[in-house]
């Protein structure tokens, strides 16, 4: 399945007040509750997750899909969810999504459960977080990489705004080199097979100060811009085509 085929398109008012902007980036939901006015967009983000993780990459199986057709899991109810939308002639497209799972007092992060050997000093603090369900898709590699960068910048800004702490992720080993070009990461274990993801995965910790430096070196003030805008969306770029408002798919 191609990237074009997995990108959801919906009739949305996201760009109603910014009709010439190309991208809208920001917070989509907190603890499983979409921000007011973004209910349809939140449902569409599940469509992207399903199409990528089940249909395109096979990282999740059909058995992980609920009756409503989503891959919603208990971690969505303790996460901040982010999205990048595109103003496109066909409608509003969901190009990228991600979530930050907040540990809390009693429920370990997935990385603690899947990679217990990476935490010999015991449980993490309640304000530790894990990057999860990170997806960026576009027909062109340049814009796909840009969407990914915006998602990480959004998460870095949220971590700063909410005084969150150590940040982890579980990634495919092949993704490690690419990720090192965007943020600063460190292995906290060796690759191991994770049954839930049907693949070998690598536990990492994200160095937040160093990642913020990399982000601001690429575009000065980007984290502060997102921090100031939260919870509103930020509109960027210029739409290259005239948008047909009535279209949806």
Helices and strands as residue ranges (DSSP letters): H 3-6, E 9-10, E 23-30, E 33-34, H 39-50, I 51-56, G 62-64, G 74-78, E 79-88, E 91-102, H 110-114, G 116-118, E 129-136, H 141-161, E 167-171, H 175-180, E 185-187, E 192-194, G 195-197, E 199-206, H 208-218, H 222-229, E 234-236
